[in-house]
Amino acid sequence: MQTEITGSTVPRRQLGRYMRDLRGQARMTVRAVAKELEWSEGKIWRIETGKSSMRSHDAELMCQIYGASSEMTSVLSALAGETKARGWWHSYGDVLPKYFDVYIGLEEGASAFRWYETDLVPGLLQTESYARTLVEEAHADANEAEIDHRVRVRIGRGALLTRATAPPTFQAVISESILRRPVGGAEVMAAQLDHLVQLSGLDHVQLRVLPFRVGYHAGIHSGPFITLRFPVTTDGRESEPPTIYVESLTGALYLDKPAELLQYDAAWQGIWGSSLGASASVNLMRQAAKEFRS
């Protein structure tokens, strides 16, 4: 009997997604893969659904029959080595290369977001000019081509909110300081605030502002975080465990244990309850944009 694996499911889920995509690109059935590798079909299914850990050697074998590039094989082999971890801290440039962004994979599969931010406009809500300012500041040594690529990736992520088919529900609370901080200058900020107002008009987007006048609130202890939830199955169960994402200068923490989720859910309720209502938030954003233009 297979031993139940505890700890973060994120590496296993991400590895499963990529293996499933590679199999699809190779136009192979689960049965064909199982026969080729002399594994059970159940084992392939457990890997693809993130139910099982995986050895790096096995990841290499799967990549080989799928015709994956050496670069992708190296990444997935490293990710396989993380699937037995009891908790998971993804440190940029450590086990996995910097270009392999685990969070983006989670973001693309999410059906609902709860996002609390204190200093900068959330990535999915940024305009191109605002994003370019941040990228140029964070990567001062990068050439123009690399800057353009990073900006395109960031702006491309925002398409999640405006896609025609099943866009995710998106709730965000941002500190009033974000509205007042002139990232990129007055013109860039005014346009960014206009964009926030426009997005607030979407049925599936709820954007609130936490004003300066609020004293103590739950976000002071929690700091910025993102809660991602995933589609439910036909029988009403969540297809994947909700995940909390917390970022720092050197890495990112992925939390999906029930006790952790409860604490962050409680923090979110406190933050949401302390924020302005929808209309008042939009009015404050419009006022800030007007002040930048003046």
Secondary structure, DSSP 8 states (H G I E B T S, - for coil): ------S--HHHHHHHHHHHHHHHHTT--HHHHHHHHT--HHHHHHHHTT-S---HHHHHHHHHHHT--HHHHHHHHHHHTTTT-SSEEEETTSSS-TT--HHHHHHHH-SEEEEEESSS--GGG--HHHHHHHHHHHTTT--HHHHHHHHHHHHHHGGGGT-SS---EEEEEEEHHHHHS-TT-HHHHHHHHHHHHHHHTSTTEEEEEE-TT--S-THHHH-SEEEEE--B-TTS-BSS--EEEEE-SSEEEEE--HHHHHHHHHHHHHHHHHS--HHHHHHHHHHHHHHHH-
